Amino acid sequence: MEDSQEDEESHLGAFEKYLTLWVALSMALGILIGFYFREAMLVFSTEVEYSSVNFVIAVLIWLMVYPMMTNVDMNLIYNIGTRPKGLVITVILNWLIKPFTMAGLGILFFHVIYRDSLHIISIENADQYIAGMILLGAAPCTAMVFVWSQLVHGNATYTLIQVALNDFILIFLYAPIVAVLLKVTDLVVPWETLLLSVVLYLIIPLVAGCVTRWTIMRKHRNGPQLSTHDNITAVYDGASSTDEEGKAAVAQFTQALKPLSIVGLLITVVLLFSFQGHIILKEPGLIGLIAIPLVIQSYGIYFLAYYITYLCKIEFNIAAPSALISTSNFFELAVAVAISLYGLDSGAALATVVGVLVEVPIMLSLVSFSNNTKQWFSSFE
């Protein structure tokens, strides 16, 4: 498996090798489109949106997620329990640490540094921006995590279980954690956003990926020559040469789709930045002020998670996705809650939008760091 990944990396073209550059250019293009075609982009973003979920972006994310879902081996799910460290680390960081460090950084920057020391933020605005940060910090990512995991060649089956577990916990803990940190009693979880996102970003691509995998694997098995009982046995034994050929075919299929995934990522970046291009150019200083604590939070959580996985001697294809899952945020949910609580033009909503804008470049830099340090985990394989 490791050799196949090294071969895959050795054949990377310039398009993927310089992905960070293409993302930067996509960000710039998105800002320009948002500035010069502001009204058209506002209409576009609202007409194809439901409960803060933009369906065009949803389709693009689906294209990015689907290839990794074809690598999910449902027969291996029962083995996840024998390697619980990655799951435990992700749960602890996402639910016992991340929301509270985000709140702490918000208070430090917006109340202490920006308001009391520099006097550049009013107390009303400071509270709004802190609220937006908390809404982001308490919502672990559902969709883009699969993209980041794929870029570090993560264990697809393990990543799926981590995301599914976070979604399950999210249903029960998001509202109480946010209510405590924001000291609000009228918080209403936008179930439409939560459920729609899970269906679009998890269930649909998972079903499509499993059907695709089953179809490819079936073509490389000696199905016509075996009885139904032998076919079922072969699925669970997984030791035949035809199974290995099937897995190789799945990997080849996934690799063939990778350019489509990268294009989907770049178009997503263009759209995200075009939707907010006018705000970025109108108030770049304010965007920068909000971005600073968000950037510190992201890198801090990632390196904490990455270091813990190293101390726990977890193999790279689980360690890297675990750290990235702990870092990324469920921005659709955060934006929807911010709008419902504070209004569309509120500081809280703006802070969640800034979270959306900084996440992609941050996560790509962390993907690059992970891939460049994978040798640290070589002895744990």
For each residue, the residues with C-beta under 8 A, 3 or more apart:
1: 4 5
2: 5 6 381
3: 6 7
4: 1 7 8 248 251
5: 1 2 8 9 153
6: 2 3 9 10
7: 3 4 10 11
8: 4 5 11 12 153 255
9: 5 6 12 371
10: 6 7
11: 7 8
12: 8 9 16 17
13: 16 17
14: 17 18
15: 18 19 22 259 262
16: 12 13 19 258 259 262
17: 12 13 14
18: 14 15 21 22
19: 15 16 22 23 262 364
20: 23 24 361 364 365 368
21: 18 24 25
22: 15 18 19 25 26 262 266
23: 19 20 26 27 265 266 269 360 361 364
24: 20 21 27 28 361
25: 21 22 28 29
26: 22 23 29 30 266 267 269 270 273
27: 23 24 30 31 269 270 273 360 361
28: 24 25 31 32
29: 25 26 32 33 270 273 274
30: 26 27 33 34 269 270 271 272 273 274 275 277
31: 27 28 34 35 273 274 277 280 281
32: 28 29 35 36 277
33: 29 30 36 37 41 270 274 277
34: 30 31 37 38 41 273 274 275 276 277 278 280 281
35: 31 32 38 277 278 281
36: 32 33
37: 33 34 40 41 274
38: 34 35 41 42 277 278
39: 42 43
40: 37 43 44
41: 33 34 37 38 44 45 274 275 277
42: 38 39 45 46 275
43: 39 40 46 47
44: 40 41 47 48 56
45: 41 42 48 49 54 275
46: 42 43 49
47: 43 44
48: 44 45 54 55 56
49: 45 46 52 53 54 55
50: 53 55 192 196
51: 190 192 193 196 336
52: 49 190 193 332 333 335 336 339
53: 49 50 58 193 196 197 200 332
54: 45 48 49 57 58 271
55: 48 49 50 58 59
56: 44 48 59 60 271
57: 54 60 61 268 271 272
58: 53 54 55 61 62 200 201
59: 55 56 62 63
60: 56 57 63 64 264 265 267 268 271
61: 57 58 64 65 143 144 147 200 201 264 268
62: 58 59 65 66 200 201 204 205
63: 59 60 66 260 261 264
64: 60 61 67 144 146 147 150 261 264 265 268
65: 61 62 68 69 143 146 147 201 205
66: 62 63 69 70 205 208 209 257
67: 64 70 71 150 209 254 257 258 260 261
68: 65 71 72 146 147 149 150 156 159 209 254
69: 65 66 72 146 156 160 205 206 208 209 210
70: 66 67 209 212 213 216 250 253 254
71: 67 68 156 157 209 213 250 251 254
72: 68 69 156 157 160 206 209 210 213
73: 76 77 156 157 213
74: 77 157 210
75: 78 235 236 238
76: 73 79 80 157
77: 73 74 80 157 161
78: 75 81
79: 76 82 83
80: 76 77 83 84 87 157 158 161
81: 78 84
82: 79
83: 79 80 86 158 314 318
84: 80 81 87 88
85: 88 89 309 312 314 318
86: 83 89 90 158 162 309 314 318 319 321 322
87: 80 84 90 91 161 162 165
88: 84 85 91 92
89: 85 86 92 93 305 308 309 312 314 322 326
90: 86 87 93 94 162 165 166 305 322 325 326
91: 87 88 94 95 96 165 166 169
92: 88 89 95 96 97
93: 89 90 96 97 98 301 304 305 308 326
94: 90 91 97 98 140 166 169 325 326
95: 91 92 98 99 169 173 177
96: 91 92 93 100
97: 92 93 94 100 101 301 304
98: 93 94 95 101 102 137 138 140 297 301 326
99: 95 102 103 134 137 138 177 178 181
100: 96 97 103 104 181
101: 97 98 104 105 137 297 300 301
102: 98 99 105 106 133 134 136 137 138 297
103: 99 100 106 107 130 133 134 137 181
104: 100 101 107 108
105: 101 102 108 109 133 293 296 297
106: 102 103 109 110 129 130 133 134 293
107: 103 104 110 111 112 130
108: 104 105 111 112 113 293
109: 105 106 112 113 114 289 292 293
110: 106 107 113 114 115 121 125 126 127 129 130 293
111: 107 108 114 115 116 123 126 130
112: 107 108 109 115 116 117
113: 108 109 110 116 117 118
114: 109 110 111 117 118 120 121 126 289
115: 110 111 112 118 119 120 121 122 123 126
116: 111 112 113 119
117: 112 113 114
118: 113 114 115 121
119: 115 116
120: 114 115 289
121: 110 114 115 118 125 126 129 289
122: 115 125 126
123: 111 115 126 127
124: 127 128 347
125: 110 121 122 128 129 347
126: 110 111 114 115 121 122 123 129 130
127: 110 123 124 130 131 347
128: 124 125 131 132 342 346 347 348 350 351
129: 106 110 121 125 126 132 133 290 347 348 350 351
130: 103 106 107 110 111 126 127 133 134 351
131: 127 128 134 135 182 338 341 342 347 348 351
132: 128 129 135 136 290 334 338 347 348 349 350 351 352 354 355
133: 102 103 105 106 129 130 136 137 293 294 297 351 355
134: 99 102 103 106 130 131 137 138 178 181 182
135: 131 132 138 139 178 333 334 337 338 348 351 352
136: 102 132 133 139 294 329 331 334 351 352 355
137: 98 99 101 102 103 133 134 297 329
138: 98 99 102 134 135 174 177 178 181
139: 135 136 170 174 329 330 331 333 334
140: 94 98 166 170 325 326 328 329 330
141: 144 145 163 325 328 329 330 331
142: 145 163 166 167 197 198 201 202 330
143: 61 65 146 147 197 200 201 202 330
144: 61 64 141 147 148 328 359 360 363
145: 141 142 148 149 159 162 163 321 324 325 328
146: 64 65 68 69 143 149 150 159 163 201 205
147: 61 64 65 68 143 144 150 151 261 265
148: 144 145 151 152 154 321 324 328 363 366 367
149: 68 145 146 152 154 155 156 159 320 321 324 325
150: 64 67 68 146 147 153 154 156 261
151: 147 148 364 367 371
152: 148 149 316 317 320 321 324 367 370 371 374
153: 5 8 150 317
154: 148 149 150 158 159 317 318 320 321 324
155: 149 158 159 317 318 321
156: 68 69 71 72 73 149 150 159 160
157: 71 72 73 74 76 77 80 160 161
158: 80 83 86 154 155 161 162 317 318 321
159: 68 145 146 149 154 155 156 162 163 321 325
160: 69 72 156 157 163 164 206
161: 77 80 87 157 158 164 165
162: 86 87 90 145 158 159 165 166 321 322 325
163: 141 142 145 146 159 160 166 167 202 325
164: 160 161 167 168 202
165: 87 90 91 161 162 168 169
166: 90 91 94 140 142 162 163 169 170 325
167: 142 163 164 170 171 198 202
168: 164 165 171 172
169: 91 94 95 165 166 172 173
170: 139 140 166 167 173 174 194 330 333
171: 167 168 174 194
172: 168 169 176
173: 95 169 170 176 177
174: 138 139 170 171 177 178 189 333
175: 178 179 187 189
176: 172 173 179 180
177: 95 99 138 173 174 180 181
178: 99 134 135 138 174 175 181 182 184 187 337
179: 175 176 182 183 184 185 187
180: 176 177 183
181: 99 100 103 134 138 177 178
182: 131 134 178 179 187 341
183: 179 180
184: 178 179 187 341
185: 179
186: 341
187: 175 178 179 182 184 337 341
188: 340
189: 174 175 194 337
190: 51 52 193 194 333 336 337 340
191: 194 195
192: 50 51 195 196
193: 51 52 53 190 196 197 332 333 336
194: 170 171 189 190 191 197 198 333
195: 191 192 198 199
196: 50 51 53 192 193 199 200
197: 53 142 143 193 194 200 201 202 330 332 333
198: 142 167 194 195 201 202 203
199: 195 196 202 203 204
200: 53 58 61 62 143 196 197 203 204
201: 58 61 62 65 142 143 146 197 198 204 205
202: 142 143 163 164 167 197 198 199 205 206
203: 198 199 200 206 207
204: 62 199 200 201 207 208
205: 62 65 66 69 146 201 202 208 209
206: 69 72 160 202 203 209 210
207: 203 204 210 211
208: 66 69 204 205 211 212
209: 66 67 68 69 70 71 72 205 206 212 213
210: 69 72 74 206 207 213 214
211: 207 208 214 215
212: 70 208 209 215 216 253
213: 70 71 72 73 209 210 216 217 250
214: 210 211 217 218
215: 211 212 218 219
216: 70 212 213 219 220 246 249 250 253
217: 213 214 220 221 243 246 247 249 250
218: 214 215 221 223 246
219: 215 216 246 249
220: 216 217 242 243 245 246 249
221: 217 218 226 231 234 240 242 243 246
222: 225 226 240 242
223: 218 226 231
224:
225: 222
226: 221 222 223 230 231 234
227: 230 231
228: 231 232
229: 232 233
230: 226 227 233 234
231: 221 223 226 227 228 234 235
232: 228 229 235 236
233: 229 230 236 237
234: 221 226 230 231 237 238 240 242 243
235: 75 231 232 238
236: 75 232 233
237: 233 234 240
238: 75 234 235 243
239: 243
240: 221 222 234 237 243 244
241: 244 245
242: 220 221 222 234 245 246
243: 217 220 221 234 238 239 240 246 247
244: 240 241 247 248
245: 220 241 242 248 249
246: 216 217 218 219 220 221 242 243 249 250
247: 217 243 244 250 251
248: 4 244 245 251 252
249: 216 217 219 220 245 246 252 253
250: 70 71 213 216 217 246 247 253 254
251: 4 71 247 248 254 255
252: 248 249 255 256
253: 70 212 216 249 250 256 257
254: 67 68 70 71 250 251 257 258
255: 8 251 252 258
256: 252 253
257: 66 67 253 254 260 261
258: 16 67 254 255 261 262
259: 15 16 262 263
260: 63 67 257 263 264
261: 63 64 67 147 150 257 258 264 265
262: 15 16 19 22 258 259 265 266
263: 259 260 266 267
264: 60 61 63 64 260 261 267 268
265: 23 60 64 147 261 262 268 269 360
266: 22 23 26 262 263 269 270
267: 26 60 263 264 270 271
268: 57 60 61 64 264 265 271 272 360
269: 23 26 27 30 265 266 272 273 360
270: 26 27 29 30 33 266 267 273 274
271: 30 54 56 57 60 267 268 274 275
272: 30 57 268 269 275 276 356 357 360
273: 26 27 29 30 31 34 269 270 276 277 280 357
274: 29 30 31 33 34 37 41 270 271 277
275: 30 34 41 42 45 271 272
276: 34 272 273 279 280 353 356 357
277: 30 31 32 33 34 35 38 41 273 274 280 281
278: 34 35 38 281 282
279: 276 282 283 287 350 353
280: 31 34 273 276 277 283 284 287 357
281: 31 34 35 277 278 284
282: 278 279
283: 279 280 286 287
284: 280 281 287 288
285: 288 289
286: 283 289 290 350
287: 279 280 283 284 290 291 354 357
288: 284 285 291 292
289: 109 114 120 121 285 286 292
290: 129 132 286 287 293 294 350 351 354
291: 287 288 294 295 354 357 358
292: 109 288 289 295 296
293: 105 106 108 109 110 133 290 296 297
294: 133 136 290 291 297 298 351 354 355 358
295: 291 292 298 299 358 362
296: 105 292 293 299 300
297: 98 101 102 105 133 137 293 294 300 301
298: 294 295 301 302 327 358 359 362 363 366
299: 295 296 302 303 362 366
300: 101 296 297 303 304
301: 93 97 98 101 297 298 304 305 326 327
302: 298 299 305 306 323 324 326 327 366
303: 299 300 306 307 323
304: 93 97 300 301 307 308 326
305: 89 90 93 301 302 308 309 322 323 326 327
306: 302 303 309 310 319 320 323 370
307: 303 304 310 311
308: 89 93 304 305 311 312
309: 85 86 89 305 306 312 314 318 319 320 322 323 377
310: 306 307 313 314 319 376 377
311: 307 308
312: 85 89 308 309
313: 310 380
314: 83 85 86 89 309 310 318 319 322 377 380
315: 318 319 377 380 381
316: 152 319 320 370 374 376 377 378 380 381
317: 152 153 154 155 158 320 321
318: 83 85 86 154 155 158 309 314 315 321 322
319: 86 306 309 310 314 315 316 322 323 377 380
320: 149 152 154 306 309 316 317 323 324 370 371 374
321: 86 145 148 149 152 154 155 158 159 162 317 318 324 325
322: 86 89 90 162 305 309 314 318 319 325 326
323: 302 303 305 306 309 319 320 326 327 366 370
324: 145 148 149 152 154 302 320 321 327 328 363 366 367 370
325: 90 94 140 141 145 149 159 162 163 166 321 322 328
326: 89 90 93 94 98 140 301 302 304 305 322 323
327: 298 301 302 305 323 324 362 363 366
328: 140 141 144 145 148 324 325 359 363
329: 136 137 139 140 141 334 355 359
330: 139 140 141 142 143 170 197 333 334
331: 136 139 141 334 335 352 355 356 359
332: 52 53 193 197 335 336
333: 52 135 139 170 174 190 193 194 197 330 336 337
334: 132 135 136 139 329 330 331 337 338 352 355
335: 52 331 332 338 339 349 352 353 356
336: 51 52 190 193 332 333 339 340
337: 135 178 187 189 190 333 334 340 341
338: 131 132 135 334 335 341 342 346 348 349 351 352
339: 52 335 336 342 343 344 346 349
340: 188 190 336 337
341: 131 182 184 186 187 337 338 348
342: 128 131 338 339 346 347 348 349
343: 339 346 349
344: 339 349
345: 349
346: 128 338 339 342 343 349 350
347: 124 125 127 128 129 131 132 342 350 351
348: 128 129 131 132 135 338 341 342 351 352
349: 132 335 338 339 342 343 344 345 346 352 353
350: 128 129 132 279 286 290 346 347 353 354
351: 128 129 130 131 132 133 135 136 290 294 338 347 348 354 355
352: 132 135 136 331 334 335 338 348 349 355 356
353: 276 279 335 349 350 356 357
354: 132 287 290 291 294 350 351 357 358
355: 132 133 136 294 329 331 334 351 352 358 359
356: 272 276 331 335 352 353 359
357: 272 273 276 280 287 291 353 354 360
358: 291 294 295 298 354 355 361 362
359: 144 298 328 329 331 355 356 362 363
360: 23 27 144 265 268 269 272 357 363 364
361: 20 23 24 27 358 364 365
362: 295 298 299 327 358 359 365 366
363: 144 148 298 324 327 328 359 360 366 367
364: 19 20 23 151 360 361 367 368
365: 20 361 362 368 369
366: 148 298 299 302 323 324 327 362 363 369 370
367: 148 151 152 324 363 364 370 371
368: 20 364 365 371 372
369: 365 366 372 373
370: 152 306 316 320 323 324 366 367 373 374
371: 9 151 152 320 367 368 374
372: 368 369
373: 369 370 376
374: 152 316 320 370 371 377 378
375: 378
376: 310 316 373
377: 309 310 314 315 316 319 374 380 381
378: 316 374 375 381
379:
380: 313 314 315 316 319 377
381: 2 315 316 377 378
